Amino acid sequence: MKHLSRRLFLQHLRCSLALAIACAGGATFAQGTQGWPSRPIHIVIPYGAGSSPDVFARLIAEKIAPRLGQAVVVDNRPGAGGNNGTASVAKAAGDGYTFLVSTNGPLVYNTVIYKKLGYDPFTELRPVVLGGAQANVCAVRTDSGITSLGDLVKAMKASPGKFNFASTGVGSLSQLGVELLKAKTDTFAVHIPYASSPLAILALLQGDVQFACVPAIAVMPQVKSGKLRPLAVSTAKRSALMPDIPTMKEAGLPDIENTAWMAVMAPAGTPTEIVDRMNREIDEALALPDVREKLASQYMEPVGGTPEDLRKFMQHELAVMTPVIKRSGATSE
């Protein structure tokens, strides 16, 4: 009995110690998250300055920094179609001081396009919030002689191999949308990827490429200046921000509908409390009238929602776009 009592006492002691350690750990964790943030937060943009994610991130950073009580620094890390910057956050410490604003390609499409991507956005990143979306606009130079999407298709058929098109990188929507256009119209054009939408538009203006279907923020200023002619938007319906530009469906291509979107993500190890706090802060910022007005001036529409909403959205995008990517033949090889 003495041996039994001693054994029970030791078991009780071990359980008590384990419970005390667990409680202490939980208290430390709670104190750590309650004290967050205690230093500047970095938001990585895997594209160049002036790109849509860059514009979006800087606008949001300005609003949430005072509420968080710390500076929110936007860090541009372009390269490899957005993969480099996205991968850097996927591999970063989940301490609540590194976040990401990335897009369709690095977050979904590239998992199909790249055999060795180097990171898994579905397991190494945590969804925070779906930030915003905008239509891609297909455009040509005003001196091209092309006045409609139908004209562009006819010109490509008449001169196979003559046309190049710019995109914001391999696996970006600006590539895949055109690849789908080519497949549906049995046409050919050479894909020339660039590190950002401003660089893609510069190539179009310089005549290095003959057309591009890139985010409206990069196209519309040149449309207003008279240098580019918009042919169509990529969305299912006409954009309220660009009501005069027809959809691809109106141009006779009903199966081509897509939207350029951007999402805020965090390293997978980031505590739920911090992810939820960032979600709330960004969601509230997106609801501010001046933020919505500024986004509209950049041809962006705010989305928002919960981290779970974003997770489901990304899964849906993967299911919808995988056959499109495979059909288009887009590959990193």
matplotlib code that plots the C-alpha trace (Angstrom):
import matplotlib.pyplot as plt

x = [0.0, 2.9, 4.4, 1.0, 0.4, 3.8, 3.3, -0.1, 1.5, 4.3, 1.7, -0.3, 2.8, 3.8, 0.4, 0.4, 3.7, 2.7, -0.5, 1.5, 3.9, 1.1, -0.6, 2.6, 3.2, -0.4, 0.0, 3.3, 1.6, -1.3, 1.0, 2.9, -0.1, -1.6, 1.6, 1.5, 2.7, 5.7, 7.7, 7.1, 5.1, 6.3, 3.9, 5.8, 4.6, 6.0, 5.8, 7.3, 6.3, 3.2, 1.7, -1.9, -0.9, 1.6, -1.0, -3.5, -1.0, 0.2, -3.3, -4.3, -1.0, -1.6, -5.0, -4.1, -0.8, -2.3, -4.8, -2.0, 0.3, 3.2, 4.6, 3.5, 6.3, 5.6, 8.5, 8.6, 10.3, 9.6, 10.8, 9.8, 6.2, 5.6, 7.0, 10.1, 8.3, 5.5, 8.0, 9.9, 6.8, 5.9, 9.3, 9.2, 8.7, 5.0, 5.6, 3.0, 5.5, 5.5, 2.5, 2.0, -0.2, -0.1, -2.3, -3.9, -0.7, 1.6, -1.3, -3.2, -2.3, 1.4, 0.7, -0.4, 2.0, 5.3, 6.5, 8.8, 7.3, 9.4, 6.5, 2.9, 0.5, -2.2, -0.1, 2.7, 0.5, -2.5, -5.4, -6.1, -8.5, -9.4, -8.5, -9.7, -10.4, -10.3, -11.0, -8.2, -8.4, -7.3, -5.7, -3.7, -1.9, -4.3, -2.2, -2.5, -5.5, -7.3, -10.6, -12.2, -11.4, -12.8, -10.3, -7.5, -8.5, -8.8, -5.3, -3.8, -5.3, -4.2, -0.6, 0.4, 3.5, 3.5, 1.8, 3.4, 1.5, 2.7, 1.8, 2.8, 4.5, 4.2, 1.0, -0.5, -4.1, -2.8, -1.1, -3.8, -6.6, -4.8, -3.9, -7.6, -8.4, -5.9, -7.3, -10.9, -10.1, -7.4, -4.9, -1.3, 0.7, 4.1, 3.9, 6.4, 6.3, 7.3, 7.8, 4.9, 1.9, 3.6, 6.5, 4.0, 2.3, 5.6, 6.5, 3.1, 3.7, 7.2, 5.9, 7.8, 4.4, 1.2, -1.4, -1.8, -4.7, -3.5, -5.1, -7.1, -5.0, -2.1, -4.2, -6.7, -4.3, -2.9, -6.4, -7.3, -4.1, -5.1, -2.1, -4.0, -7.3, -9.3, -10.9, -12.6, -12.8, -12.3, -15.2, -18.6, -20.4, -19.3, -17.4, -19.2, -15.9, -15.4, -19.0, -18.0, -15.7, -17.5, -17.0, -15.4, -18.8, -20.2, -17.3, -18.5, -16.3, -18.7, -16.3, -13.6, -14.4, -11.8, -10.9, -7.5, -7.6, -5.2, -5.2, -3.5, -1.7, 0.5, 3.1, 1.4, 2.6, 1.1, -1.2, -4.9, -5.3, -3.0, -4.5, -8.0, -6.8, -5.3, -8.5, -10.6, -8.4, -8.2, -11.9, -12.7, -10.3, -11.9, -15.3, -14.0, -15.6, -12.3, -10.6, -13.3, -13.1, -9.3, -9.6, -12.2, -9.8, -7.4, -10.2, -10.2, -13.2, -12.9, -13.9, -13.1, -14.6, -13.2, -10.0, -12.3, -14.0, -10.6, -9.6, -12.7, -12.3, -8.7, -9.9, -12.6, -10.2, -7.9, -10.8, -12.0, -8.7, -6.8, -8.5, -8.0, -4.3, -3.8, -5.9, -3.8, -0.5, 0.9, 4.0, 7.2, 9.3]
y = [0.0, 2.3, 1.7, 2.2, 5.4, 6.7, 5.8, 7.6, 10.6, 10.8, 10.5, 13.3, 15.4, 14.9, 15.8, 18.9, 20.0, 19.4, 21.4, 24.2, 24.3, 24.3, 27.1, 29.1, 28.6, 29.7, 32.8, 33.7, 33.2, 35.3, 38.1, 37.9, 38.4, 41.0, 43.0, 42.8, 44.8, 46.1, 46.9, 47.9, 45.4, 44.6, 44.0, 42.3, 43.1, 40.6, 43.1, 46.5, 49.9, 51.3, 47.8, 47.2, 45.3, 48.0, 50.8, 48.7, 47.9, 51.4, 52.7, 50.1, 50.5, 54.2, 53.5, 50.6, 51.9, 54.4, 51.8, 49.3, 51.9, 50.9, 51.7, 49.5, 49.3, 48.2, 46.1, 45.5, 42.2, 41.7, 38.8, 35.4, 36.5, 37.3, 33.9, 35.4, 37.8, 35.3, 32.6, 34.9, 35.3, 31.6, 30.9, 33.8, 33.4, 33.5, 36.1, 38.6, 41.1, 39.9, 39.9, 39.6, 41.2, 38.9, 37.9, 35.2, 33.8, 33.2, 32.3, 29.8, 29.5, 28.8, 25.7, 24.2, 25.9, 25.2, 21.7, 23.0, 26.1, 26.2, 27.0, 25.9, 28.8, 26.5, 25.1, 27.6, 30.7, 31.7, 33.6, 37.0, 38.8, 39.1, 42.8, 43.9, 43.1, 44.8, 44.0, 43.4, 45.6, 44.5, 47.4, 48.4, 51.5, 54.0, 54.1, 50.4, 50.6, 48.0, 49.4, 46.3, 42.9, 41.4, 43.4, 42.1, 38.5, 39.1, 40.7, 37.8, 35.3, 37.3, 37.6, 34.5, 35.1, 38.9, 39.7, 39.8, 40.4, 41.6, 40.2, 40.8, 37.4, 33.7, 32.4, 35.8, 36.4, 38.8, 35.8, 33.2, 35.4, 35.9, 32.2, 31.4, 34.0, 32.4, 28.9, 30.1, 31.9, 29.6, 32.4, 32.8, 35.5, 35.4, 35.9, 38.4, 38.5, 41.6, 42.2, 44.6, 46.1, 49.5, 47.7, 45.8, 49.0, 50.7, 47.8, 48.3, 52.0, 51.5, 49.0, 46.0, 44.2, 44.7, 44.3, 43.6, 42.5, 43.9, 45.5, 48.7, 50.8, 50.5, 50.9, 53.6, 56.6, 55.9, 55.5, 59.0, 60.4, 59.1, 56.7, 53.4, 52.2, 49.8, 46.9, 44.9, 44.2, 40.6, 40.6, 39.0, 42.4, 45.9, 47.6, 50.5, 52.2, 51.8, 51.6, 52.5, 49.5, 46.3, 42.9, 40.0, 38.4, 41.4, 41.0, 37.4, 35.5, 34.4, 31.9, 34.4, 35.9, 36.6, 39.1, 40.2, 40.0, 40.5, 39.0, 39.6, 36.5, 35.6, 32.9, 29.7, 29.9, 33.3, 33.1, 33.2, 36.1, 38.2, 37.1, 37.9, 41.3, 42.2, 40.9, 43.2, 46.2, 45.8, 45.0, 48.2, 50.2, 48.8, 50.1, 53.7, 56.1, 57.7, 54.4, 53.2, 56.4, 56.1, 52.5, 53.4, 56.1, 53.2, 51.0, 48.7, 47.4, 46.4, 42.9, 42.1, 39.1, 36.6, 34.5, 31.5, 33.3, 33.8, 30.2, 29.0, 31.5, 30.4, 26.7, 27.7, 29.6, 26.5, 24.2, 26.6, 27.7, 24.4, 23.1, 26.6, 26.5, 23.0, 23.8, 26.9, 25.1, 27.7, 26.3, 27.4, 25.0]
z = [0.0, 0.8, -2.6, -4.3, -2.4, -3.3, -6.9, -7.0, -5.2, -7.9, -10.7, -9.1, -8.7, -12.4, -13.6, -11.4, -12.7, -16.3, -15.7, -14.1, -17.0, -19.5, -17.7, -17.5, -21.2, -22.0, -19.8, -21.5, -24.9, -23.9, -22.6, -25.9, -28.0, -25.8, -26.1, -29.8, -31.7, -29.9, -33.0, -36.6, -38.8, -42.3, -45.2, -48.1, -51.7, -54.2, -57.0, -57.8, -56.5, -58.3, -58.8, -57.7, -54.5, -53.7, -54.0, -51.9, -49.2, -48.7, -48.4, -45.8, -43.9, -43.5, -41.9, -39.6, -38.3, -35.8, -34.6, -34.0, -32.4, -34.6, -38.0, -40.8, -43.4, -47.0, -48.3, -52.1, -53.1, -56.8, -58.9, -60.4, -61.1, -57.4, -56.2, -54.5, -52.2, -51.5, -50.6, -48.3, -46.1, -46.3, -44.8, -42.3, -38.5, -37.5, -34.9, -36.1, -37.6, -41.2, -43.5, -47.3, -49.9, -52.9, -55.9, -57.9, -59.4, -56.3, -54.1, -56.3, -60.0, -59.5, -57.5, -60.8, -63.1, -61.2, -60.6, -57.9, -56.5, -53.3, -51.0, -50.5, -50.1, -48.7, -45.9, -45.3, -45.3, -43.2, -44.8, -43.2, -45.5, -49.2, -49.7, -53.1, -56.7, -60.1, -63.7, -66.2, -69.2, -72.6, -74.4, -77.5, -78.6, -80.1, -83.3, -83.8, -86.0, -83.8, -82.4, -80.8, -79.4, -82.5, -84.5, -82.4, -82.9, -86.7, -86.8, -84.8, -87.2, -90.2, -89.0, -86.9, -84.9, -85.3, -82.0, -78.5, -75.3, -72.0, -68.6, -64.9, -64.9, -65.5, -63.9, -63.4, -64.5, -67.1, -68.8, -68.2, -69.4, -72.7, -72.9, -72.6, -75.2, -77.6, -76.9, -77.5, -80.7, -82.1, -82.3, -81.4, -79.6, -77.8, -74.0, -72.6, -68.8, -66.8, -63.0, -62.6, -64.5, -64.9, -66.7, -68.9, -69.9, -70.6, -73.0, -74.7, -75.1, -76.5, -79.0, -77.5, -77.4, -79.3, -76.5, -72.9, -70.5, -67.2, -64.1, -64.8, -62.5, -65.0, -68.2, -67.5, -66.9, -70.4, -71.8, -70.4, -71.9, -75.3, -75.7, -75.2, -76.4, -74.1, -75.9, -73.2, -69.4, -68.1, -65.7, -66.3, -66.2, -67.1, -64.3, -62.6, -62.5, -66.3, -67.7, -71.3, -71.8, -73.0, -71.5, -73.4, -73.5, -75.3, -77.8, -78.5, -76.0, -73.2, -71.6, -70.6, -67.2, -64.5, -61.8, -60.5, -56.7, -53.9, -50.4, -47.1, -45.8, -42.8, -42.2, -41.1, -37.5, -36.8, -33.7, -34.4, -32.1, -34.2, -37.5, -36.2, -35.0, -38.4, -40.1, -38.1, -38.6, -42.3, -42.6, -40.8, -42.9, -46.1, -44.8, -44.4, -47.0, -47.9, -48.3, -50.7, -52.6, -53.0, -54.0, -56.6, -58.0, -58.5, -60.1, -57.1, -55.3, -51.6, -50.6, -47.0, -45.0, -42.6, -42.8, -43.5, -46.3, -47.9, -47.4, -49.1, -51.9, -52.6, -52.7, -55.1, -57.4, -57.4, -58.5, -61.2, -62.6, -62.6, -65.8, -67.3, -66.6, -67.9, -71.0, -71.7, -71.5, -69.2, -67.5, -65.8, -67.9]

ax = plt.figure().add_subplot(projection="3d")
ax.plot(x, y, z, "-o")
ax.set_aspect("equal")
plt.show()
